[in-house]
Amino acid sequence: MNERLYDVAIIGAGVSGCAVAREVSRLRLDACVVEAEGDVCCGTTKANSAIVHAGFDAAEGTLMARLNVEGNALFGELSRELDFAFDQIGSLVVCTSEEGRPALEELRDRGVRNGVPGLRIVERDELERMEPNISDAAICALFAPTAGICDPFGLNVALAENAAENGVEFIFDAPVTGVSKSEGVWELCTAQGPIRARVVVNAGGVHADELHNMVSEQKMEIVARRGEYELLDTTAGTHVRHTVFMLPNEMGKGVLVTPTIHGNLLVGPTADDIDDKDDTRTTAAGLRAVVQKSALTVKNIPFRETVTSFSGLRAHQSAHEFIIEEVADAPGFVDCAGIESPGLTASPAIGRMVAGIVRRILSPEERRDFQPQRKGFANLNHIPADEWNELIKEDPAYGTIVCRCCRVSEAQIRDACRRVPGARSLDGVKSRTGACMGRCQAGFCTPRILEILCEEIPDMDMEHASKCGPGSEYVVGKIKGSLEGGGQRA
Ligand SMILES: Cc1cc2nc3c(=O)[nH]c(=O)nc-3n(C[C@H](O)[C@H](O)[C@H](O)COP(=O)(O)OP(=O)(O)OC[C@H]3O[C@@H](n4cnc5c(N)ncnc54)[C@H](O)[C@@H]3O)c2cc1C
């Protein structure tokens, strides 16, 4: 039984919850993050387009538009403070017919009204120079120089590590199944026992409505809107130089084609409302649609270079708006819900806004000893040879490559396990170091990473080392042991 009374309990360790945690850690408050899964970045934040949107898409005057533009402006400084990858490559919304031009101009004008800097329409000649593989049908495009690409896992992990360094506690494997209040204190019912707090922040992603509905009579509904992707090898990573969008429609921004921060080419997503909020399957029909629609804006995409496909779930709310407020009939319970795209972009601003609400409720003092900096993981693809040699002198394990596709060493994997909160699974190592993201999709490096997990994590053994927690274990038994026990193969 956790006897502590926290000032703030944040439900959800995605990018929203961790951005809130980092901002709350600037204040003299006892705070924790309560997460259903065994690590950070296990929800929507691990499966999206990773675009730092400029901010022309969201409807004028909405919270979504404001936090998009604010978040975009904060990204550069945040990436330097927390040492995660971000590259402002710019985006293009492609128009393929004169009939579409008024909609493109409307998008530009909306962007200007939203406060997006530098927007301009580029005509075919310039567009072709910017993007040699642009579709032959493209006549012009809206160029947004402030758009970028980022490492969503890196951002999520960095926010969590920095929050932890500044005193926030992370409680994993703790799905919140009930919320009640007595004598001004909230109690969360979890698999790790009850957790008590004066303020609760609901950053539960696609499940935020279920948490909200536990405390309020004003019911909320979040629909999971699935988006499927094809991820191509780094050999295809320069097929486009900017993020290339279609003209948006009522289901969203359409299928995009973009380089990723890890050097791959990403194509997708689809947009389909589904009933099961945890169903991240890909479908043949969805992936076919990705291939067909992407050809409208970019030609000759080398889909033969596909290394994997995946899907993510948008937390779609019918008004298509972020809901960030103290719940009217549940004082001290703060929703951070409906955080669909551009939630990743907006996350730095979402963190600030929610911390502002917490500040108003609890009137805490600022912490003078807040540490804003966090050091990221070494990236052996981007450092000069002499710097790599220095690392090897300090720790020879930097010279032992475990993931050959993405050039990740044993030292980085051990570093991932030793940090707080640290990696506890193969996906945890992947999201922190980039291991397993390459062409072989973890085919070669999995056994060695599992061994390192077992060496680094107390009480971890091969039977429990997993891809992403219970139910995804790799080892089903010892072949030798089962042979001894009667010749049955495990
Ligand atoms: C297809 C797609 C494309 C996107 N593209 C972009 C983009 O390019 N740019 C952009 O800015 N945004 C994009 N987004 C949106 C962005 O990914 C999300 O807004 C953002 O990741 C949401 O983060 P979150 O922390 O709110 O939710 P999540 O990352 O889902 O985190 C919620 C967490 O809460 C936990 N949780 C849920 N219920 C409970 C419970 N009962 N108890 C304890 N824990 C619980 C979950 O396990 C999860 O870890 C995209 C989204 C999708 C799906």
The ligand as an SDF file (V2000), in Angstrom:
LIG
                    3D

 53 58  0  0  0  0  0  0  0  0999 V2000
   -1.9210    8.0050  -37.1400 C   0  0  0  0  0  0  0  0  0  0  0  0
   -1.4940    9.1580  -36.2900 C   0  0  0  0  0  0  0  0  0  0  0  0
   -0.6860   10.1620  -36.8130 C   0  0  0  0  0  0  0  0  0  0  0  0
   -0.3030   11.2450  -36.0260 C   0  0  0  0  0  0  0  0  0  0  0  0
    0.5830   12.1460  -36.5170 N   0  0  0  0  0  0  0  0  0  0  0  0
    0.9670   13.2010  -35.7580 C   0  0  0  0  0  0  0  0  0  0  0  0
    1.9240   14.1260  -36.2410 C   0  0  0  0  0  0  0  0  0  0  0  0
    2.5110   13.9380  -37.2940 O   0  0  0  0  0  0  0  0  0  0  0  0
    2.1980   15.2070  -35.4890 N   0  0  0  0  0  0  0  0  0  0  0  0
    1.5930   15.4360  -34.3140 C   0  0  0  0  0  0  0  0  0  0  0  0
    1.8350   16.4660  -33.7230 O   0  0  0  0  0  0  0  0  0  0  0  0
    0.7150   14.5420  -33.7880 N   0  0  0  0  0  0  0  0  0  0  0  0
    0.4190   13.4350  -34.4780 C   0  0  0  0  0  0  0  0  0  0  0  0
   -0.4470   12.5050  -33.9870 N   0  0  0  0  0  0  0  0  0  0  0  0
   -1.0300   12.7320  -32.6610 C   0  0  0  0  0  0  0  0  0  0  0  0
   -0.0640   12.3580  -31.5480 C   0  0  0  0  0  0  0  0  0  0  0  0
    0.5750   11.1340  -31.8160 O   0  0  0  0  0  0  0  0  0  0  0  0
   -0.8790   12.2710  -30.2580 C   0  0  0  0  0  0  0  0  0  0  0  0
   -1.5940   13.4750  -30.1070 O   0  0  0  0  0  0  0  0  0  0  0  0
   -0.0310   12.0800  -29.0380 C   0  0  0  0  0  0  0  0  0  0  0  0
    0.9100   11.0610  -29.2060 O   0  0  0  0  0  0  0  0  0  0  0  0
   -0.9480   11.7630  -27.8620 C   0  0  0  0  0  0  0  0  0  0  0  0
   -0.1670   11.5560  -26.7240 O   0  0  0  0  0  0  0  0  0  0  0  0
   -0.8770   11.1980  -25.3570 P   0  0  0  0  0  0  0  0  0  0  0  0
    0.1790   11.1990  -24.3310 O   0  0  0  0  0  0  0  0  0  0  0  0
   -2.0380   12.1100  -25.1590 O   0  0  0  0  0  0  0  0  0  0  0  0
   -1.4720    9.7450  -25.5740 O   0  0  0  0  0  0  0  0  0  0  0  0
   -0.7090    8.3320  -25.5400 P   0  0  0  0  0  0  0  0  0  0  0  0
    0.6220    8.4160  -26.1520 O   0  0  0  0  0  0  0  0  0  0  0  0
   -1.6680    7.3450  -26.0980 O   0  0  0  0  0  0  0  0  0  0  0  0
   -0.4970    8.0720  -24.0090 O   0  0  0  0  0  0  0  0  0  0  0  0
   -1.5740    7.7430  -23.1610 C   0  0  0  0  0  0  0  0  0  0  0  0
   -1.0540    6.8210  -22.0950 C   0  0  0  0  0  0  0  0  0  0  0  0
   -2.0510    6.6280  -21.1190 O   0  0  0  0  0  0  0  0  0  0  0  0
   -1.9990    5.2910  -20.6810 C   0  0  0  0  0  0  0  0  0  0  0  0
   -3.2870    4.9450  -20.1110 N   0  0  0  0  0  0  0  0  0  0  0  0
   -4.4780    4.8810  -20.7340 C   0  0  0  0  0  0  0  0  0  0  0  0
   -5.4350    4.5140  -19.8870 N   0  0  0  0  0  0  0  0  0  0  0  0
   -4.8370    4.3410  -18.6870 C   0  0  0  0  0  0  0  0  0  0  0  0
   -5.3120    3.9300  -17.4160 C   0  0  0  0  0  0  0  0  0  0  0  0
   -6.5980    3.6300  -17.2040 N   0  0  0  0  0  0  0  0  0  0  0  0
   -4.4200    3.8410  -16.4070 N   0  0  0  0  0  0  0  0  0  0  0  0
   -3.1130    4.1410  -16.5970 C   0  0  0  0  0  0  0  0  0  0  0  0
   -2.6200    4.5140  -17.7850 N   0  0  0  0  0  0  0  0  0  0  0  0
   -3.4720    4.6150  -18.8230 C   0  0  0  0  0  0  0  0  0  0  0  0
   -1.6780    4.5210  -21.9380 C   0  0  0  0  0  0  0  0  0  0  0  0
   -1.1260    3.2410  -21.6540 O   0  0  0  0  0  0  0  0  0  0  0  0
   -0.6960    5.4340  -22.6250 C   0  0  0  0  0  0  0  0  0  0  0  0
    0.6350    5.1350  -22.3020 O   0  0  0  0  0  0  0  0  0  0  0  0
   -0.7970   11.3800  -34.7140 C   0  0  0  0  0  0  0  0  0  0  0  0
   -1.5880   10.3550  -34.1890 C   0  0  0  0  0  0  0  0  0  0  0  0
   -1.8970    9.2390  -34.9570 C   0  0  0  0  0  0  0  0  0  0  0  0
   -2.6650    8.1280  -34.3620 C   0  0  0  0  0  0  0  0  0  0  0  0
  1  2  1  0
  2  3  1  0
  2 52  2  0
  3  4  2  0
  4  5  1  0
  4 50  1  0
  5  6  2  0
  6  7  1  0
  6 13  1  0
  7  8  2  0
  7  9  1  0
  9 10  1  0
 10 11  2  0
 10 12  1  0
 12 13  2  0
 13 14  1  0
 14 15  1  0
 14 50  1  0
 15 16  1  0
 16 17  1  0
 16 18  1  0
 18 19  1  0
 18 20  1  0
 20 21  1  0
 20 22  1  0
 22 23  1  0
 23 24  1  0
 24 25  2  0
 24 26  1  0
 24 27  1  0
 27 28  1  0
 28 29  2  0
 28 30  1  0
 28 31  1  0
 31 32  1  0
 32 33  1  0
 33 34  1  0
 33 48  1  0
 34 35  1  0
 35 36  1  0
 35 46  1  0
 36 37  1  0
 36 45  1  0
 37 38  2  0
 38 39  1  0
 39 40  1  0
 39 45  2  0
 40 41  1  0
 40 42  2  0
 42 43  1  0
 43 44  2  0
 44 45  1  0
 46 47  1  0
 46 48  1  0
 48 49  1  0
 50 51  2  0
 51 52  1  0
 52 53  1  0
M  END
$$$$
